[in-house]
């Protein structure tokens, strides 16, 4: 089976074939930095990290760009409210965004362009749009003339005669659906020099400028939330194809994730729900992997309900996986209890077909929900065998279980889930919480390492026994010492 992707612009799944063999250019719209990001803003970040990882796993070299919008009406409004320079706002929330992304553990972007650092590129592309007859200047403003661009509406599937005005209100526009490329400076607002006088870019233009500059016109995948289809992405197509006519489609595959939904009445009744809508608050309660498992357990195009119940459910599901992994580690570290080398053929078959099932699920438009189902299917098969009271471990079983353990961890990482870390970390479950912190454990492990190097085995042993008394089991491996919670 080959990878298929649902392409919003053609409203169908298509076989994925990048513009250049073996290479993929991805551009995903990032946040406007005027507040903390929500769990809703986090969905595209988790989803497109999974998309990037799977493309890499499938052998592609991937360039993944995500922008930061640091000049926009909402930022200016917030700066006015707080009576500070707009940069105070953008610095604060850019820093918060970077922290959140780091804490969510979703890898790095290949590049993260910032709008105000791309003003020359933005001015260049607006000039091209005007030269090609798609843009017009009124006073210090520049607008895109929608009626001149015959492809307008092709992404959102709308007829331009039925379109509503979506912003940039003003009597000076030739048509109400025209949108601003450049906005004339207003008193006290941030502005830059341009051929049309001092001003600032409209919101849509930065994505056309950045993707052109950083991906050299080779955009295989353009992603974002479904709420960006119109007008933002429709406008990006008009701008980019208007600036570079005759160069083909601006983007090959348009991918949009569904929204995270929360019932309004529920949100207003529960202040906790409102508070936890903010990602950094949610991360105080749940591990990053729990949040990612919650997001990825639903196909990316489907709507996803936000509730604490759903997150708790993801936490329990994660624990089920990590418990099985812990049991495998325990069993494979034991002496054989049987020299019978027969093993369950069901288990061998389940482990053997796991990777292929996972790939088939992911090849079907990145169906992470189904891929997670494949992991649970294997977990169930393993538990059916190893949880039997009369189960005897032998070296053949060890080999199969070891392979299952490796594959689950490896394919979990493809989804962006770090089961290895979850297995080794302190559980957030109060029943298993220990009285010793992770930092203390690591400090003691380092002390033990030093003791062992200087052949002070007595001290090394004392540390091991002390940790054991706190419920921490050490495991010495050739790559170093790892620790687990007892039981
Ligand atoms: Zn964008």
Boltz pocket constraint, residues with backbone or C-beta under 6 A from the ligand:
constraints:
  - pocket:
      binder: B
      contacts: [[A, 28], [A, 29], [A, 30], [A, 204], [A, 207], [A, 232]]
      max_distance: 6.0
